[in-house]
Each structure stands twice: as C-alpha cells, then as structure tokens.
Amino acid sequence: MQNITLPIILVTVAFSVLAFNKTELMARYQFNAYMISNRNQWYRFLTHAFLHADWMHLIINMLVLWSFGAATEYYFAVSLGSFGPLAYLGLYFGAIFASSITTFRNHKNDHWYNAVGASGAVSAVLFSSVVFSPFSKILLYGILPLPALVWAGLYVAYSIWSSRNSNDNINHDAHLWGGAYGMIYTLVVCPGAANGFIYQITNL
C-alpha cells in the first residue's frame, strides 16, 4: 500500500499543472542556481522538484515513481519497521537536494540556467528499489514486465544521452546523481541490503 508515494504524486501533479498555466510560478520556483547563490532563494532547491517542463515530463516521472515507489516503501518498512516511512521520506527529499548540488556548483554564476523536475528523487527511488530487489519484475508504463535492474540500466542510458543531446529545461544529470544517492542512502540506512543484493546477483 502506498502511504507516502501517492500524496507526493498528487502534490507534484497539482503544482506542476498549476505552473503550466501560471508562468510566474514557474519562474519563481524553478531551480536557478544564480538566484539561490546571489539572492539566497534556497527554497528553489526543494520547490523545483514539484514543477515539470511539460505534460510528457510530468507523466514519465510520475509513472516511474508510481511503479517503484510502493515497492521501495515496502522494503524500507520490512527492513526498518516503524522507522521505514521516515527513511523513505529521507530517501526522496534528500535526493532532491543531493541531485542538485553539482548543478548548483556548475551554474551558480549563470543567470539564464533553469531546471525543473522530480527526476533526481524519482531516480533515487528507482535505484533504491534495485538495491533491495534487482530482479523484481516491474510493469512500467503498463506494458513491458522487465526486471528492475534492466529498467535502471535503460534509465541511466537515457539520462546520459539526454544530458549530452537535449536542451529542454530538464536537469538530466540529476537522474544520475539521484540514482547514486538512492543506492548509497539505502546501503547506509539498511546495511543488510548489501548482502541481499550480492546474494541475488550471485544466485541467478
């Protein structure tokens, strides 16, 4: 049962759709390293994750989050008991910040650079799920039932390609940093997950 993922999705969809029709919201809350660094608008580190560039960007991110969120919540609950929901929140919101640090450093003097999207946090959830259960079958987009590890590999390949070739106001590098954060966070918070991952990989 998704106790945390669904509210996150609903808030993200509502805020994103509202900003689609109100450009002043997009301008005020999107990630802009220059405004953070020079105007102390630190809230942008968080709020940009609840905005999206367009419908396709929003739908893809929310479908991935929906597909992997419930499983990841469940894994944390099994591993940590009542602390599980708090750990899941730490995974999601921690990834929002962690996936943006490099972008902030690289663009803090670039007034024109903007980025939006929950990609870093969504990627963290995806890769956390992979650590717990790399070969669980995920029916992403309601079509292809592939192992979580395969989906993660495709996601990384897409992110690398998009980072090099796209110019769409989406921080594709955040996918990679978010994924790295998700794996590291999971291994730190749930040390036993490492043994489980190795066991599953070596006992195909």
VEXLOGU-889479 format. One record per residue (C-alpha): residue in three letters; x, y, z; residue number from 1. Coordinates in pm, 1 decimal. Layout:
<rs>
+------+----------+----------+----------+-----+
: type :       c1 :       c2 :       c3 : seq :
+------+----------+----------+----------+-----+
:  ala :        X :        Y :        Z : NUM :
...
+------+----------+----------+----------+-----+
</rs>
This chain:
<rs>
+------+----------+----------+----------+-----+
: type :       c1 :       c2 :       c3 : seq :
+------+----------+----------+----------+-----+
:  met :      0.0 :      0.0 :      0.0 :   1 :
:  gln :    139.5 :    339.2 :    -97.3 :   2 :
:  asn :    112.9 :    561.1 :    210.1 :   3 :
:  ile :    368.3 :    825.0 :    107.0 :   4 :
:  thr :    421.8 :    794.4 :   -267.6 :   5 :
:  leu :     62.9 :    875.7 :   -365.3 :   6 :
:  pro :     45.3 :   1207.9 :   -174.5 :   7 :
:  ile :    380.3 :   1310.1 :   -324.8 :   8 :
:  ile :    246.0 :   1235.0 :   -672.0 :   9 :
:  leu :    -77.5 :   1425.3 :   -612.3 :  10 :
:  val :    100.4 :   1735.3 :   -481.6 :  11 :
:  thr :    353.4 :   1725.1 :   -766.4 :  12 :
:  val :     84.5 :   1690.9 :  -1032.0 :  13 :
:  ala :   -124.0 :   1970.6 :   -881.7 :  14 :
:  phe :    167.3 :   2213.5 :   -852.3 :  15 :
:  ser :    305.0 :   2127.2 :  -1197.3 :  16 :
:  val :    -30.6 :   2169.0 :  -1371.1 :  17 :
:  leu :    -88.9 :   2498.4 :  -1190.8 :  18 :
:  ala :    251.7 :   2623.9 :  -1309.0 :  19 :
:  phe :    178.2 :   2517.8 :  -1667.1 :  20 :
:  asn :    -81.5 :   2795.3 :  -1675.3 :  21 :
:  lys :     94.0 :   3046.1 :  -1449.7 :  22 :
:  thr :    438.7 :   3128.2 :  -1582.2 :  23 :
:  glu :    513.6 :   3342.5 :  -1277.7 :  24 :
:  leu :    501.5 :   3029.4 :  -1059.9 :  25 :
:  met :    745.6 :   2851.6 :  -1289.3 :  26 :
:  ala :    981.1 :   3149.8 :  -1280.3 :  27 :
:  arg :    961.2 :   3187.8 :   -904.3 :  28 :
:  tyr :   1003.3 :   2823.7 :   -800.2 :  29 :
:  gln :   1218.2 :   2656.9 :  -1067.1 :  30 :
:  phe :   1580.7 :   2572.5 :   -996.9 :  31 :
:  asn :   1805.5 :   2868.3 :  -1072.1 :  32 :
:  ala :   2149.4 :   2842.8 :   -914.5 :  33 :
:  tyr :   2220.3 :   3211.4 :   -969.9 :  34 :
:  met :   1911.6 :   3319.1 :   -775.3 :  35 :
:  ile :   1996.1 :   3073.6 :   -499.6 :  36 :
:  ser :   2353.9 :   3190.2 :   -471.6 :  37 :
:  asn :   2302.9 :   3562.9 :   -518.1 :  38 :
:  arg :   1951.4 :   3619.3 :   -382.5 :  39 :
:  asn :   1951.0 :   3349.0 :   -111.4 :  40 :
:  gln :   1641.9 :   3184.3 :   -258.6 :  41 :
:  trp :   1731.7 :   2846.6 :   -110.8 :  42 :
:  tyr :   1374.2 :   2721.4 :   -132.1 :  43 :
:  arg :   1435.6 :   2659.9 :   -503.4 :  44 :
:  phe :   1643.7 :   2355.5 :   -409.1 :  45 :
:  leu :   1316.9 :   2193.6 :   -298.1 :  46 :
:  thr :   1038.4 :   2355.0 :   -499.1 :  47 :
:  his :   1183.0 :   2277.5 :   -843.5 :  48 :
:  ala :   1110.3 :   1908.7 :   -782.9 :  49 :
:  phe :    737.6 :   1981.4 :   -780.3 :  50 :
:  leu :    748.0 :   2150.9 :  -1122.2 :  51 :
:  his :    784.2 :   1991.8 :  -1465.6 :  52 :
:  ala :    867.6 :   2119.6 :  -1810.7 :  53 :
:  asp :    560.5 :   1976.4 :  -1983.7 :  54 :
:  trp :    298.6 :   1702.8 :  -1963.6 :  55 :
:  met :    527.3 :   1432.3 :  -2100.3 :  56 :
:  his :    799.2 :   1513.8 :  -1846.2 :  57 :
:  leu :    543.2 :   1505.2 :  -1564.8 :  58 :
:  ile :    375.1 :   1183.5 :  -1677.1 :  59 :
:  ile :    701.1 :    992.7 :  -1721.8 :  60 :
:  asn :    836.5 :   1093.9 :  -1382.5 :  61 :
:  met :    512.8 :   1016.9 :  -1200.3 :  62 :
:  leu :    470.9 :    679.9 :  -1373.5 :  63 :
:  val :    821.8 :    576.6 :  -1272.9 :  64 :
:  leu :    760.4 :    695.7 :   -917.4 :  65 :
:  trp :    428.1 :    511.3 :   -902.9 :  66 :
:  ser :    583.1 :    193.3 :  -1042.6 :  67 :
:  phe :    873.4 :    178.2 :   -796.7 :  68 :
:  gly :    750.9 :    381.7 :   -500.4 :  69 :
:  ala :    521.4 :    124.7 :   -339.8 :  70 :
:  ala :    784.8 :   -147.9 :   -354.7 :  71 :
:  thr :   1051.7 :     78.9 :   -208.6 :  72 :
:  glu :    821.7 :    188.8 :     73.4 :  73 :
:  tyr :    753.7 :   -177.4 :    148.0 :  74 :
:  tyr :   1123.8 :   -269.3 :    152.2 :  75 :
:  phe :   1203.4 :      9.8 :    398.1 :  76 :
:  ala :    911.5 :    -93.5 :    619.5 :  77 :
:  val :   1025.7 :   -456.1 :    625.3 :  78 :
:  ser :   1387.2 :   -358.3 :    695.3 :  79 :
:  leu :   1326.2 :    -80.5 :    948.6 :  80 :
:  gly :    979.5 :   -131.2 :   1089.1 :  81 :
:  ser :    812.4 :    186.3 :   1211.7 :  82 :
:  phe :   1117.4 :    387.7 :   1102.1 :  83 :
:  gly :   1055.3 :    281.4 :    742.0 :  84 :
:  pro :    827.6 :    572.0 :    636.0 :  85 :
:  leu :   1069.4 :    828.5 :    777.0 :  86 :
:  ala :   1358.0 :    659.3 :    595.8 :  87 :
:  tyr :   1159.9 :    669.5 :    271.2 :  88 :
:  leu :   1099.6 :   1042.3 :    315.7 :  89 :
:  gly :   1472.9 :   1085.1 :    375.8 :  90 :
:  leu :   1539.5 :    898.8 :     52.0 :  91 :
:  tyr :   1303.5 :   1110.5 :   -157.5 :  92 :
:  phe :   1363.5 :   1457.9 :    -19.7 :  93 :
:  gly :   1733.8 :   1401.0 :     41.9 :  94 :
:  ala :   1771.9 :   1307.4 :   -323.9 :  95 :
:  ile :   1611.0 :   1633.7 :   -433.9 :  96 :
:  phe :   1897.6 :   1823.1 :   -272.4 :  97 :
:  ala :   2175.9 :   1573.0 :   -340.3 :  98 :
:  ser :   2098.8 :   1550.7 :   -712.2 :  99 :
:  ser :   2112.9 :   1930.4 :   -749.4 : 100 :
:  ile :   2439.9 :   2008.4 :   -573.2 : 101 :
:  thr :   2662.4 :   1958.9 :   -878.4 : 102 :
:  thr :   2427.9 :   2163.9 :  -1094.8 : 103 :
:  phe :   2428.9 :   2440.3 :   -835.1 : 104 :
:  arg :   2808.4 :   2447.6 :   -830.7 : 105 :
:  asn :   2835.3 :   2449.4 :  -1209.9 : 106 :
:  his :   2571.3 :   2716.6 :  -1276.2 : 107 :
:  lys :   2571.7 :   2949.0 :   -974.9 : 108 :
:  asn :   2701.5 :   3231.4 :  -1194.5 : 109 :
:  asp :   2472.2 :   3151.7 :  -1486.4 : 110 :
:  his :   2165.0 :   3372.9 :  -1456.4 : 111 :
:  trp :   1990.8 :   3208.1 :  -1750.9 : 112 :
:  tyr :   2016.3 :   2843.9 :  -1643.2 : 113 :
:  asn :   1688.5 :   2697.9 :  -1513.8 : 114 :
:  ala :   1577.3 :   2342.1 :  -1442.5 : 115 :
:  val :   1266.6 :   2167.7 :  -1313.2 : 116 :
:  gly :   1156.4 :   1816.0 :  -1232.6 : 117 :
:  ala :   1149.7 :   1541.2 :   -972.3 : 118 :
:  ser :   1392.4 :   1330.4 :  -1174.6 : 119 :
:  gly :   1662.4 :   1318.7 :   -907.2 : 120 :
:  ala :   1424.3 :   1198.1 :   -638.0 : 121 :
:  val :   1246.1 :    956.6 :   -870.9 : 122 :
:  ser :   1580.0 :    812.1 :   -978.8 : 123 :
:  ala :   1674.3 :    763.8 :   -613.1 : 124 :
:  val :   1356.1 :    564.7 :   -553.1 : 125 :
:  leu :   1422.1 :    355.3 :   -862.3 : 126 :
:  phe :   1779.2 :    268.6 :   -766.4 : 127 :
:  ser :   1688.3 :    207.5 :   -404.0 : 128 :
:  ser :   1436.7 :    -47.9 :   -526.1 : 129 :
:  val :   1710.1 :   -208.4 :   -736.3 : 130 :
:  val :   1933.0 :   -246.8 :   -430.1 : 131 :
:  phe :   1657.7 :   -426.4 :   -240.8 : 132 :
:  ser :   1532.4 :   -642.2 :   -524.8 : 133 :
:  pro :   1727.9 :   -616.7 :   -852.6 : 134 :
:  phe :   1527.9 :   -881.0 :  -1036.2 : 135 :
:  ser :   1173.5 :   -798.6 :   -930.1 : 136 :
:  lys :    954.5 :   -762.7 :  -1238.9 : 137 :
:  ile :    817.7 :   -412.6 :  -1285.4 : 138 :
:  leu :    537.2 :   -348.1 :  -1535.4 : 139 :
:  leu :    646.1 :      4.6 :  -1620.9 : 140 :
:  tyr :    405.4 :    210.0 :  -1834.0 : 141 :
:  gly :    169.7 :    -88.3 :  -1816.0 : 142 :
:  ile :    349.8 :   -273.5 :  -2094.6 : 143 :
:  leu :    693.6 :   -436.4 :  -2057.4 : 144 :
:  pro :    748.6 :   -658.0 :  -1749.2 : 145 :
:  leu :   1125.8 :   -622.7 :  -1707.7 : 146 :
:  pro :   1349.3 :   -666.8 :  -1400.5 : 147 :
:  ala :   1412.4 :   -351.3 :  -1200.1 : 148 :
:  leu :   1783.7 :   -375.7 :  -1277.5 : 149 :
:  val :   1713.7 :   -364.0 :  -1652.0 : 150 :
:  trp :   1487.8 :    -61.3 :  -1614.2 : 151 :
:  ala :   1760.6 :    110.1 :  -1412.3 : 152 :
:  gly :   2016.6 :     44.4 :  -1685.9 : 153 :
:  leu :   1785.4 :    184.5 :  -1953.0 : 154 :
:  tyr :   1717.9 :    487.8 :  -1735.5 : 155 :
:  val :   2090.0 :    557.5 :  -1697.5 : 156 :
:  ala :   2148.7 :    519.4 :  -2071.9 : 157 :
:  tyr :   1861.7 :    757.4 :  -2149.3 : 158 :
:  ser :   1987.9 :   1010.0 :  -1893.5 : 159 :
:  ile :   2341.5 :   1010.4 :  -2034.1 : 160 :
:  trp :   2214.0 :   1052.7 :  -2389.6 : 161 :
:  ser :   1972.8 :   1329.5 :  -2291.0 : 162 :
:  ser :   2237.1 :   1511.6 :  -2088.9 : 163 :
:  arg :   2454.7 :   1532.2 :  -2399.1 : 164 :
:  asn :   2189.0 :   1598.3 :  -2660.5 : 165 :
:  ser :   1886.0 :   1769.4 :  -2507.3 : 166 :
:  asn :   1809.1 :   2134.9 :  -2446.4 : 167 :
:  asp :   1476.3 :   2107.9 :  -2267.3 : 168 :
:  asn :   1499.4 :   2280.3 :  -1926.7 : 169 :
:  ile :   1537.3 :   1937.8 :  -1763.9 : 170 :
:  asn :   1838.8 :   1858.8 :  -1548.4 : 171 :
:  his :   1919.4 :   1513.5 :  -1686.1 : 172 :
:  asp :   2238.7 :   1492.0 :  -1479.5 : 173 :
:  ala :   2012.8 :   1485.0 :  -1173.9 : 174 :
:  his :   1897.4 :   1138.8 :  -1284.0 : 175 :
:  leu :   2248.5 :   1003.7 :  -1238.2 : 176 :
:  trp :   2325.6 :   1184.0 :   -913.0 : 177 :
:  gly :   1985.3 :   1091.3 :   -774.6 : 178 :
:  gly :   2040.3 :    727.0 :   -862.4 : 179 :
:  ala :   2380.9 :    726.7 :   -693.6 : 180 :
:  tyr :   2231.5 :    890.1 :   -384.5 : 181 :
:  gly :   1949.5 :    633.7 :   -376.9 : 182 :
:  met :   2188.8 :    340.6 :   -376.6 : 183 :
:  ile :   2428.6 :    489.5 :   -120.6 : 184 :
:  tyr :   2148.4 :    605.4 :    108.9 : 185 :
:  thr :   1985.1 :    263.2 :    102.6 : 186 :
:  leu :   2309.4 :     81.8 :    181.1 : 187 :
:  val :   2382.9 :    319.2 :    470.9 : 188 :
:  val :   2034.2 :    315.0 :    621.7 : 189 :
:  cys :   1977.5 :    -57.5 :    558.0 : 190 :
:  pro :   2323.3 :   -223.9 :    572.5 : 191 :
:  gly :   2171.8 :   -568.2 :    529.7 : 192 :
:  ala :   2051.9 :   -470.3 :    182.0 : 193 :
:  ala :   2408.2 :   -508.0 :     50.3 : 194 :
:  asn :   2422.3 :   -876.3 :    143.2 : 195 :
:  gly :   2079.9 :   -930.3 :     -6.3 : 196 :
:  phe :   2179.9 :   -759.8 :   -329.6 : 197 :
:  ile :   2500.3 :   -963.1 :   -362.6 : 198 :
:  tyr :   2315.6 :  -1284.6 :   -286.9 : 199 :
:  gln :   2052.6 :  -1218.8 :   -552.7 : 200 :
:  ile :   2314.0 :  -1121.7 :   -812.7 : 201 :
:  thr :   2528.0 :  -1429.7 :   -747.9 : 202 :
:  asn :   2242.5 :  -1676.5 :   -726.7 : 203 :
:  leu :   2059.5 :  -1623.5 :  -1050.9 : 204 :
+------+----------+----------+----------+-----+
</rs>
